[in-house]
Amino acid sequence: MVKCMAPERKSGPWKAIGLVSAIGFELVSFTLLGFFFGRWINEKADGSSLWIGLGVLAGLAGGAFGVVVLVRKVLEGSDD
């Protein structure tokens, strides 16, 4: 009888480096998107710079949510 084995989950330093890089990229990209979106609204509405600050905060919140989803997905397959 042939046993089918599940592929091994590779862990170690490369997985940790990839996770840290992905977290940093996610936070930076969402924050920049929020900044540019807030600046765009500020230009269209001729308002104060409050829109830029709100855009940055919304980007940080979106990035934090993305990081939580990413970490849950990575930890889902680990046996630790």
Buried (B, 14 or more C-beta within 10 A) or exposed (E): EEEEEEEEEEEEEEEEEEBEEBBEEBBEBBBBBBBBBBBEBBEEEEEEEEBBBBBBEBBBEBBBEBBEEBEEEBEEEEEE
